[in-house]
Amino acid sequence: MGDIAIKPSVSLEDKLQARLADLRQSKTKSVCLSDEVSRAWIAKNLALIGVPSKLLECCVEILEYMGDMRLVWLHLQECTGCSESLLRTEEPGFDTLIFDVFRLHYHDLVLAASGHNAQAILESIVQTPYILLVEGSVSMGAQEEYITLGGKSGYAEAAHLIQHAQAVFAVGTCSSYGGIQSAHPNPTNSFALHEVFSQEIMHIPGCPPSDKNIIGNLLYVYLLGELPPLDELKRPLWAYAKSVHDLCERRGAFLSGDFVESFDDPAMAQGYCLYKVGCKGPYTFNNCPKVKFNAKTSWPVQAGHGCIGCSEPNFWDNFGLIEKPISNASIQGFVPKFVPRLELDSITARAEYLDESALLEEVRANSGVLLDLDSSVVYRIAQSDSTLVRYELAPMEINPALMLSALESKGKQGARLVENYKAALESAYTSVRALPSTSLSSNDLLAWLGGYYGLLEGLESLQELLQAGRELMDKAEQFAYPHISPLGFKWKESGDTLVLDSSKALSNILAYRIGGLDSYGVCFSIVSDLGSAFADLLGKWQVQGAIYLQGELFACVPFARALLKPLRTRHKLIIAQAQGA
């Protein structure tokens, strides 16, 4: 099969047909998959990884040629939970899986051989093509021999096998990111595989991951001879692109502000959201609600406990108390490993200009974009003739009293959310309801942020909106976590106007606050999500040059980080200001 790597984008059907044609010329079939149970199982898994049903026959034939590809499953520092998850795969069952579809050649837990015979398998396996799956973290340094296999350290055995593997899967959070073993103070000096070895390693995190995520990725590699598309943490997108929160069956209760107050709360059985008792679903990317566990019997949130974020790096250290919402009060110290915070000093510059015309000429000459949020305008280069296109931000309602009334009128869910907001944040609710009910329409983002701050903390008068917006940014700067609670701001073009869609975000803001996310966390999420919305807009525009920024909002580090994060490899961020400013 050759070394597996991520290849240029080609249609899935073309890839599979080319793969089959190559196998027909170079191999003979070594297994027959005519059994209907096996074929039905293959069809289900193809649907999971995004292969159309019309390609079933093609995929079955490819698998029949792949009988000489073997699997080696190596155990290092772990609890065997990942293996246990795989053992509980549903019909056609584990035996059919390892004998008829894949060839599991070595696995400490289920291997018939033992002692020297087992060790001999690992010594000789490098003579044949195999895929290596590693469960558990690697101890290094003085602690290297904390895990030994047949007289060899875990590191030495992994190094021996990784060197010759056709593909390497880090199965579970321990091998993907170090897991609980590497949590502070890391007494075994353990590391994730990719921290130790330079080979391409795909991560299938989870504690444990679902059997579906293990099998689906094996199937993908067998069928296409390459790794599936991965995210920035080397996780397959087909399984880890969406958050647990997005897929959760209790999400409707979250949006209406209905939360379980304790684990013996009768509302648990009514499907109330578990965020208030510590669910980390909004910060965890995994398909647990979709594929579940134990032959799709259940998953943690369905069973009554919140997600603990087990497929995220450093989750033991970075999510605070398991059964409390994240907050500045609960953090013990953030570990930045694998989730580095973008340092703006290395990618930002400051430039002074005599006047606006000089700045606009600089933007045009550099094929850039100008976000002048003090003036509520945006300039970008037209791809057709390289002229500057000017947009104005559309006016928005900034009176928090009318924001609340609009939400309340959005049907039963909105009315229920406002009712729960009144009960949970009585002081803020009373303050907002006492404000004049006159419409205040403005495209000033700072005043608009002040309206949101009023919903969180209350507002004595509408004259305080600008100052309240600054207080919101100050609080955002003080949040101890880099985790954004997703809100859903989105910019849309309407002629020469940019319209901010914030209806979804308003519901999320109140729901997170009612659910126990502290005010610092909500403020952080507001400015960060707004920055991400601008980043999405610039991505849509395919901006090629520098990004020029003017306005108070850009001094807020969470906003600037969120804006630049998806663009950081291609753009320079320039803070533009008038001379003498």
C-alpha positions as CSV (number, residue, x, y, z in Angstrom):
1,M,0.0,0.0,0.0
2,G,3.0,2.3,0.5
3,D,3.4,5.1,3.1
4,I,0.0,6.7,3.8
5,A,-0.3,10.5,3.6
6,I,-2.8,13.1,3.0
7,K,-3.1,13.7,-0.8
8,P,-4.6,16.5,-3.0
9,S,-8.4,16.7,-3.2
10,V,-10.0,14.3,-5.6
11,S,-13.6,13.1,-5.6
12,L,-14.2,10.1,-3.3
13,E,-15.6,8.0,-6.1
14,D,-12.6,8.7,-8.4
15,K,-10.2,7.7,-5.6
16,L,-12.0,4.5,-4.9
17,Q,-12.3,3.5,-8.6
18,A,-8.6,4.2,-9.1
19,R,-7.7,2.3,-6.0
20,L,-9.7,-0.7,-7.1
21,A,-8.1,-0.6,-10.6
22,D,-4.6,-0.6,-9.1
23,L,-5.4,-3.5,-6.7
24,R,-6.8,-5.6,-9.6
25,Q,-3.5,-5.2,-11.4
26,S,-1.2,-5.7,-8.5
27,K,-2.9,-8.2,-6.1
28,T,-5.1,-11.3,-5.9
29,K,-8.1,-11.5,-3.7
30,S,-7.3,-13.0,-0.3
31,V,-10.7,-12.9,1.4
32,C,-14.4,-13.3,0.4
33,L,-17.0,-11.0,1.9
34,S,-20.1,-12.5,0.5
35,D,-21.7,-13.0,3.9
36,E,-24.8,-10.6,4.0
37,V,-24.2,-9.7,7.6
38,S,-20.7,-8.5,6.8
39,R,-21.9,-6.6,3.8
40,A,-24.6,-4.9,5.8
41,W,-22.1,-4.0,8.4
42,I,-19.8,-2.6,5.7
43,A,-22.6,-0.5,4.3
44,K,-23.4,1.0,7.7
45,N,-19.8,2.0,8.3
46,L,-19.5,3.4,4.8
47,A,-22.4,5.7,5.5
48,L,-20.7,6.8,8.7
49,I,-17.5,7.9,7.0
50,G,-19.3,9.5,4.1
51,V,-19.1,7.0,1.3
52,P,-22.2,6.9,-0.9
53,S,-24.2,3.6,-0.9
54,K,-23.8,3.2,-4.7
55,L,-20.1,2.5,-4.1
56,L,-20.7,-0.5,-1.8
57,E,-19.7,-3.1,-4.4
58,C,-16.6,-1.3,-5.2
59,C,-15.7,-1.0,-1.5
60,V,-16.4,-4.7,-0.8
61,E,-14.1,-5.7,-3.7
62,I,-11.3,-3.5,-2.4
63,L,-11.5,-5.1,1.0
64,E,-11.3,-8.5,-0.5
65,Y,-8.0,-7.5,-2.0
66,M,-6.7,-6.2,1.3
67,G,-6.6,-9.5,3.2
68,D,-2.8,-9.3,3.5
69,M,-2.9,-6.0,5.4
70,R,-2.4,-6.8,9.1
71,L,-3.2,-4.9,12.3
72,V,-0.8,-4.6,15.2
73,W,-2.3,-3.2,18.4
74,L,0.3,-2.1,20.9
75,H,-0.5,-1.4,24.6
76,L,1.5,1.2,26.5
77,Q,0.4,3.2,29.5
78,E,-3.4,2.9,29.5
79,C,-6.4,1.3,31.2
80,T,-7.4,-1.0,28.2
81,G,-10.6,1.0,27.9
82,C,-10.0,1.6,24.2
83,S,-9.7,-2.2,23.6
84,E,-12.8,-2.8,25.6
85,S,-14.7,-0.3,23.5
86,L,-13.7,-2.2,20.3
87,L,-14.6,-5.6,21.9
88,R,-18.2,-4.3,22.2
89,T,-18.8,-3.7,18.6
90,E,-22.2,-4.9,17.4
91,E,-23.1,-7.5,14.8
92,P,-21.3,-9.0,13.0
93,G,-19.2,-8.9,16.2
94,F,-15.5,-8.7,17.1
95,D,-14.6,-12.1,15.8
96,T,-15.9,-11.4,12.3
97,L,-14.3,-8.0,12.4
98,I,-10.8,-9.4,13.1
99,F,-10.9,-12.6,11.0
100,D,-13.1,-11.7,8.0
101,V,-12.7,-8.0,7.4
102,F,-9.5,-6.9,9.0
103,R,-6.5,-9.1,10.1
104,L,-5.7,-8.4,13.8
105,H,-2.3,-10.0,14.0
106,Y,-1.2,-8.8,17.4
107,H,-3.1,-7.5,20.4
108,D,-2.0,-8.1,24.0
109,L,-5.5,-8.5,25.3
110,V,-6.8,-11.1,22.8
111,L,-3.6,-12.7,21.5
112,A,-3.5,-16.5,21.7
113,A,0.3,-16.6,21.9
114,S,2.2,-15.5,24.9
115,G,5.7,-15.0,26.2
116,H,8.5,-15.6,23.6
117,N,6.0,-16.6,21.0
118,A,4.2,-13.3,21.3
119,Q,7.4,-11.4,21.2
120,A,8.5,-13.2,18.1
121,I,5.4,-11.9,16.3
122,L,6.4,-8.3,17.0
123,E,9.9,-9.1,15.8
124,S,8.8,-10.6,12.5
125,I,5.8,-8.4,11.7
126,V,8.0,-5.8,10.0
127,Q,8.4,-8.2,7.1
128,T,4.7,-7.7,6.0
129,P,2.5,-4.7,5.5
130,Y,0.7,-3.6,8.7
131,I,-1.2,-0.7,10.3
132,L,-0.1,0.1,13.8
133,L,-2.7,1.1,16.5
134,V,-1.2,2.3,19.7
135,E,-3.2,2.5,22.9
136,G,-1.5,4.5,25.8
137,S,1.1,7.1,26.4
138,V,4.9,6.7,26.2
139,S,7.1,7.1,29.3
140,M,10.5,8.7,28.6
141,G,13.7,9.6,30.4
142,A,14.3,8.0,33.8
143,Q,10.8,6.6,33.7
144,E,11.1,4.9,30.3
145,E,11.0,1.4,31.7
146,Y,7.7,2.1,33.7
147,I,6.1,0.2,30.8
148,T,8.0,-2.8,29.5
149,L,7.1,-5.4,26.9
150,G,9.2,-8.6,26.6
151,G,12.2,-6.9,28.2
152,K,11.9,-3.8,26.0
153,S,10.6,-0.5,27.1
154,G,7.4,0.7,25.7
155,Y,9.3,3.5,23.9
156,A,11.7,1.0,22.3
157,E,8.9,-1.3,21.1
158,A,6.9,1.6,19.7
159,A,9.9,3.0,17.9
160,H,10.6,-0.5,16.4
161,L,7.0,-0.8,15.1
162,I,6.3,2.8,14.0
163,Q,9.4,2.8,11.8
164,H,7.9,0.1,9.5
165,A,4.1,0.8,9.8
166,Q,2.0,1.7,6.7
167,A,-0.1,4.0,8.9
168,V,-0.1,4.8,12.7
169,F,-3.3,5.4,14.7
170,A,-3.1,6.9,18.2
171,V,-6.1,5.2,19.7
172,G,-7.5,7.0,22.7
173,T,-6.6,10.2,24.5
174,C,-3.6,8.7,26.2
175,S,-1.7,8.0,23.0
176,S,-3.1,11.1,21.3
177,Y,-2.4,13.7,24.0
178,G,-0.9,12.0,27.0
179,G,-4.2,11.5,28.8
180,I,-4.4,11.3,32.6
181,Q,-0.9,9.9,32.9
182,S,0.6,13.2,31.6
183,A,-1.7,15.3,33.8
184,H,0.0,17.5,36.4
185,P,2.5,16.5,37.9
186,N,3.0,13.7,35.3
187,P,4.8,11.3,37.7
188,T,5.5,8.8,34.9
189,N,7.0,11.4,32.5
190,S,4.6,10.3,29.9
191,F,4.0,11.8,26.4
192,A,1.7,11.6,23.4
193,L,3.0,9.6,20.5
194,H,3.5,12.6,18.2
195,E,5.6,14.3,20.9
196,V,8.1,11.5,20.6
197,F,8.0,10.3,17.0
198,S,8.2,12.3,13.8
199,Q,6.0,10.0,11.7
200,E,2.5,11.1,10.5
201,I,0.1,9.9,13.3
202,M,-3.6,10.2,13.2
203,H,-5.4,10.8,16.5
204,I,-8.6,9.0,17.5
205,P,-9.0,10.5,21.0
206,G,-11.6,9.7,23.6
207,C,-11.5,8.0,27.0
208,P,-12.4,5.7,25.4
209,P,-13.2,6.5,21.7
210,S,-16.3,4.8,20.3
211,D,-15.6,1.5,18.5
212,K,-17.2,3.2,15.4
213,N,-14.4,5.8,15.3
214,I,-11.7,3.1,15.4
215,I,-13.4,0.9,12.8
216,G,-14.4,3.7,10.6
217,N,-10.9,5.0,10.3
218,L,-9.5,1.6,9.6
219,L,-12.1,1.1,6.9
220,Y,-11.2,4.5,5.4
221,V,-7.5,3.7,5.2
222,Y,-8.1,0.2,3.9
223,L,-10.3,1.6,1.1
224,L,-8.4,4.6,0.0
225,G,-4.9,3.9,1.0
226,E,-4.6,7.3,2.8
227,L,-5.6,9.1,5.9
228,P,-9.0,10.9,6.0
229,P,-9.0,14.7,6.1
230,L,-7.8,15.8,9.6
231,D,-8.3,18.9,11.8
232,E,-5.5,20.9,13.3
233,L,-5.2,18.4,16.2
234,K,-4.8,15.5,13.6
235,R,-8.3,14.1,14.3
236,P,-10.4,12.8,11.4
237,L,-13.0,15.4,10.4
238,W,-15.7,12.8,9.7
239,A,-15.8,12.0,13.4
240,Y,-14.5,15.1,15.2
241,A,-15.7,18.1,13.2
242,K,-18.7,18.9,15.3
243,S,-19.0,19.4,19.0
244,V,-20.8,17.1,21.4
245,H,-23.0,20.1,22.3
246,D,-24.1,20.5,18.6
247,L,-25.1,16.9,18.4
248,C,-26.6,16.5,21.9
249,E,-30.2,15.4,22.4
250,R,-30.5,17.8,25.3
251,R,-29.5,20.8,23.2
252,G,-33.2,22.0,23.0
253,A,-33.3,22.2,26.8
254,F,-30.1,24.3,26.8
255,L,-31.6,26.8,24.4
256,S,-34.6,27.3,26.6
257,G,-32.5,27.7,29.7
258,D,-33.7,24.5,31.4
259,F,-30.8,23.0,33.4
260,V,-30.4,20.1,35.8
261,E,-29.5,21.6,39.2
262,S,-28.0,18.4,40.7
263,F,-27.6,14.8,39.8
264,D,-30.7,13.8,41.8
265,D,-32.8,16.4,40.1
266,P,-36.0,14.9,38.7
267,A,-35.6,17.1,35.6
268,M,-32.7,14.8,34.6
269,A,-35.3,12.3,33.2
270,Q,-37.1,15.1,31.4
271,G,-34.1,15.8,29.2
272,Y,-32.9,19.0,30.9
273,C,-29.4,20.1,30.0
274,L,-26.4,19.1,32.1
275,Y,-24.2,22.1,31.5
276,K,-24.9,23.5,35.0
277,V,-23.5,20.3,36.6
278,G,-20.3,20.5,34.6
279,C,-21.0,19.2,31.0
280,K,-18.1,20.2,28.8
281,G,-19.9,19.4,25.5
282,P,-19.6,22.9,24.0
283,Y,-15.8,22.5,24.2
284,T,-15.5,18.9,23.1
285,F,-15.3,17.7,19.5
286,N,-16.5,14.2,19.1
287,N,-19.5,12.3,17.6
288,C,-20.5,10.5,20.8
289,P,-24.2,11.5,20.6
290,K,-24.3,10.0,17.1
291,V,-22.4,6.7,17.4
292,K,-22.8,6.1,21.2
293,F,-21.2,3.1,22.9
294,N,-21.8,-0.6,23.8
295,A,-23.4,-1.5,20.5
296,K,-25.1,2.0,20.4
297,T,-26.8,1.4,23.7
298,S,-26.1,4.8,25.3
299,W,-23.5,7.5,25.9
300,P,-22.5,9.5,29.1
301,V,-25.0,12.4,28.7
302,Q,-27.9,10.1,27.9
303,A,-26.9,8.0,31.0
304,G,-27.1,11.1,33.2
305,H,-23.5,12.6,33.5
306,G,-22.2,15.5,31.6
307,C,-19.4,15.2,29.0
308,I,-16.0,15.6,30.7
309,G,-14.2,16.6,27.5
310,C,-12.2,13.4,27.3
311,S,-11.2,13.8,23.6
312,E,-9.6,17.2,24.1
313,P,-6.0,17.8,25.0
314,N,-5.1,18.2,28.7
315,F,-8.7,17.8,29.7
316,W,-7.8,16.6,33.2
317,D,-5.9,19.9,33.8
318,N,-7.8,22.4,31.6
319,F,-11.5,21.9,32.3
320,G,-11.4,22.7,36.0
321,L,-13.8,20.9,38.2
322,I,-15.5,18.0,36.3
323,E,-19.0,18.7,37.8
324,K,-18.9,22.5,37.6
325,P,-19.1,24.9,34.6
326,I,-15.8,26.3,33.7
327,S,-15.0,29.6,35.4
328,N,-12.1,31.7,36.7
329,A,-12.9,30.4,40.2
330,S,-12.5,26.7,39.1
331,I,-9.3,26.9,37.2
332,Q,-6.2,25.5,38.8
333,G,-3.7,26.5,36.1
334,F,-4.0,26.2,32.3
335,V,-1.7,23.9,30.4
336,P,-1.1,25.4,26.9
337,K,0.4,22.2,25.4
338,F,-1.4,21.2,22.1
339,V,-3.7,24.2,22.4
340,P,-1.3,27.2,22.2
341,R,-2.7,30.7,22.5
342,L,-1.9,32.8,19.5
343,E,0.8,35.4,20.4
344,L,-0.1,38.6,18.5
345,D,3.2,40.4,18.9
346,S,4.9,38.2,16.3
347,I,2.2,38.8,13.7
348,T,1.0,42.3,14.2
349,A,2.6,45.6,13.3
350,R,1.7,49.3,13.9
351,A,1.6,51.9,11.2
352,E,0.8,55.6,11.2
353,Y,-0.8,57.5,8.4
354,L,-1.2,61.2,7.6
355,D,-4.8,60.8,6.5
356,E,-7.4,58.3,5.5
357,S,-6.6,58.5,1.8
358,A,-3.0,57.5,2.4
359,L,-4.2,54.5,4.4
360,L,-6.7,53.4,1.7
361,E,-4.1,53.6,-1.0
362,E,-1.8,51.4,1.2
363,V,-4.7,48.9,1.5
364,R,-5.4,48.9,-2.2
365,A,-1.7,48.5,-3.1
366,N,-1.3,45.5,-0.8
367,S,-4.5,43.8,-1.9
368,G,-5.6,44.0,1.7
369,V,-8.7,44.7,3.7
370,L,-9.5,47.5,6.2
371,L,-11.7,47.0,9.2
372,D,-12.4,50.5,10.5
373,L,-14.7,49.6,13.4
374,D,-14.6,53.1,15.0
375,S,-16.2,54.4,11.8
376,S,-18.2,51.2,11.2
377,V,-16.9,50.7,7.7
378,V,-15.0,48.0,5.9
379,Y,-13.0,48.2,2.7
380,R,-11.9,45.3,0.5
381,I,-10.4,44.9,-2.9
382,A,-12.7,43.9,-5.7
383,Q,-11.3,40.8,-7.5
384,S,-12.6,42.0,-10.8
385,D,-10.7,45.4,-11.2
386,S,-8.7,45.8,-8.0
387,T,-10.7,48.8,-6.8
388,L,-11.7,49.3,-3.2
389,V,-15.2,48.3,-2.3
390,R,-16.7,50.1,0.7
391,Y,-19.2,48.5,3.1
392,E,-21.1,50.0,6.0
393,L,-22.1,48.0,9.0
394,A,-25.9,47.8,9.2
395,P,-27.6,49.4,12.2
396,M,-28.5,47.0,15.0
397,E,-30.8,47.3,18.0
398,I,-28.6,48.1,21.0
399,N,-31.2,48.7,23.7
400,P,-31.0,45.6,25.9
401,A,-34.7,46.0,26.8
402,L,-35.8,45.6,23.2
403,M,-33.2,42.8,22.6
404,L,-34.9,40.9,25.4
405,S,-38.5,41.6,24.2
406,A,-37.5,40.4,20.7
407,L,-36.2,37.2,22.1
408,E,-39.3,36.7,24.3
409,S,-41.5,37.0,21.2
410,K,-39.7,34.3,19.3
411,G,-42.0,31.5,20.3
412,K,-42.2,29.2,23.3
413,Q,-38.5,28.5,23.5
414,G,-37.6,32.2,23.5
415,A,-40.3,32.9,26.1
416,R,-39.1,30.1,28.3
417,L,-35.5,31.3,28.1
418,V,-36.5,34.8,29.2
419,E,-38.5,33.2,32.1
420,N,-35.4,31.3,33.2
421,Y,-33.2,34.4,32.7
422,K,-35.5,36.3,35.1
423,A,-35.2,33.6,37.7
424,A,-31.4,33.1,37.4
425,L,-30.3,36.7,36.9
426,E,-33.1,38.6,38.7
427,S,-31.1,41.8,39.3
428,A,-30.0,42.1,35.7
429,Y,-33.5,41.3,34.4
430,T,-35.1,44.0,36.7
431,S,-32.5,46.6,35.6
432,V,-33.1,45.9,31.9
433,R,-36.9,45.9,32.2
434,A,-36.7,49.3,33.8
435,L,-34.9,50.9,30.8
436,P,-36.9,53.0,28.3
437,S,-38.5,50.9,25.6
438,T,-37.5,53.2,22.8
439,S,-35.5,51.7,19.9
440,L,-31.8,52.6,19.7
441,S,-30.5,51.6,16.3
442,S,-26.8,52.0,15.8
443,N,-23.9,50.4,13.9
444,D,-21.5,51.2,16.7
445,L,-20.1,47.8,17.8
446,L,-18.9,49.2,21.1
447,A,-22.4,50.4,22.1
448,W,-23.8,47.1,20.8
449,L,-21.5,45.2,23.1
450,G,-22.7,47.5,25.9
451,G,-26.2,46.3,25.3
452,Y,-25.1,42.7,25.8
453,Y,-23.3,43.6,28.9
454,G,-26.5,45.1,30.2
455,L,-28.2,41.8,29.8
456,L,-25.5,40.1,31.8
457,E,-24.9,42.7,34.6
458,G,-27.7,45.2,34.3
459,L,-27.6,48.8,33.1
460,E,-28.7,52.0,35.0
461,S,-29.3,54.0,31.8
462,L,-28.9,53.8,28.1
463,Q,-26.2,56.6,28.3
464,E,-23.9,53.9,29.8
465,L,-23.8,51.7,26.7
466,L,-20.3,52.8,25.5
467,Q,-18.7,52.4,28.9
468,A,-20.5,49.1,29.4
469,G,-19.0,47.9,26.1
470,R,-15.5,48.7,27.4
471,E,-16.3,46.9,30.6
472,L,-17.3,43.8,28.6
473,M,-14.0,43.9,26.8
474,D,-12.1,44.3,30.1
475,K,-13.9,41.2,31.5
476,A,-13.1,39.2,28.4
477,E,-9.4,40.0,28.8
478,Q,-9.6,38.5,32.4
479,F,-11.0,35.1,31.5
480,A,-8.5,32.4,32.4
481,Y,-9.4,29.9,29.6
482,P,-8.9,30.0,25.8
483,H,-12.1,28.0,25.3
484,I,-14.8,29.9,23.4
485,S,-18.4,29.0,24.2
486,P,-19.9,29.0,20.7
487,L,-22.5,31.6,20.1
488,G,-23.2,31.9,16.4
489,F,-22.6,35.5,15.2
490,K,-22.5,35.7,11.4
491,W,-21.9,38.5,8.9
492,K,-23.9,38.6,5.7
493,E,-23.5,40.8,2.7
494,S,-26.5,42.8,1.5
495,G,-25.4,45.1,-1.3
496,D,-22.9,47.6,0.2
497,T,-24.0,46.7,3.7
498,L,-22.7,44.1,6.2
499,V,-25.5,42.7,8.4
500,L,-24.7,40.9,11.6
501,D,-27.0,38.0,12.3
502,S,-27.1,37.8,16.1
503,S,-30.4,36.1,16.9
504,K,-28.9,32.7,17.5
505,A,-26.1,34.2,19.5
506,L,-28.4,36.1,21.9
507,S,-30.1,32.9,22.9
508,N,-26.8,31.2,23.5
509,I,-25.4,34.1,25.5
510,L,-28.3,33.9,28.0
511,A,-28.3,30.1,28.1
512,Y,-24.6,29.9,29.0
513,R,-25.0,32.6,31.7
514,I,-28.1,30.9,33.2
515,G,-26.3,27.6,33.0
516,G,-23.4,28.8,35.2
517,L,-20.7,30.0,32.8
518,D,-19.3,33.0,34.7
519,S,-19.6,36.6,33.4
520,Y,-15.9,36.6,32.4
521,G,-16.5,33.5,30.2
522,V,-19.6,34.9,28.5
523,C,-17.8,38.2,27.8
524,F,-14.8,36.4,26.4
525,S,-17.1,34.3,24.2
526,I,-18.9,37.4,22.9
527,V,-15.8,39.2,21.6
528,S,-14.1,36.0,20.5
529,D,-17.1,34.8,18.5
530,L,-17.5,38.2,17.0
531,G,-13.8,38.0,15.9
532,S,-14.4,34.6,14.5
533,A,-17.4,35.9,12.5
534,F,-15.1,38.5,10.9
535,A,-12.5,35.8,10.2
536,D,-15.2,33.8,8.4
537,L,-16.1,36.8,6.3
538,L,-12.5,37.5,5.3
539,G,-12.1,33.8,4.5
540,K,-15.2,34.0,2.2
541,W,-13.7,37.0,0.5
542,Q,-10.4,35.1,0.0
543,V,-8.4,38.1,1.1
544,Q,-4.8,37.8,-0.1
545,G,-3.0,40.8,1.5
546,A,-2.6,42.4,4.9
547,I,-5.5,43.0,7.3
548,Y,-5.6,46.7,8.5
549,L,-7.4,47.4,11.7
550,Q,-8.7,50.6,13.3
551,G,-10.9,50.8,16.4
552,E,-11.0,50.2,20.2
553,L,-12.2,46.6,19.7
554,F,-8.9,45.5,18.2
555,A,-7.1,46.3,21.4
556,C,-9.1,43.5,23.0
557,V,-6.7,40.5,22.7
558,P,-9.4,37.7,22.6
559,F,-11.1,39.5,19.7
560,A,-7.8,39.9,17.8
561,R,-6.8,36.3,18.4
562,A,-10.1,34.9,17.2
563,L,-9.9,37.1,14.1
564,L,-6.4,36.1,13.1
565,K,-6.3,32.4,14.2
566,P,-7.7,30.9,11.0
567,L,-5.7,33.4,8.9
568,R,-2.4,33.5,10.7
569,T,-0.4,31.6,8.1
570,R,-1.3,34.0,5.3
571,H,-1.7,37.5,6.6
572,K,-0.1,40.3,8.5
573,L,-2.2,42.1,11.0
574,I,-1.6,45.9,11.0
575,I,-3.0,48.3,13.6
576,A,-3.4,51.5,11.6
577,Q,-3.7,54.9,13.4
578,A,-3.3,58.6,12.5
579,Q,0.0,60.2,13.3
580,G,0.1,61.6,16.8
581,A,-2.8,59.4,17.9
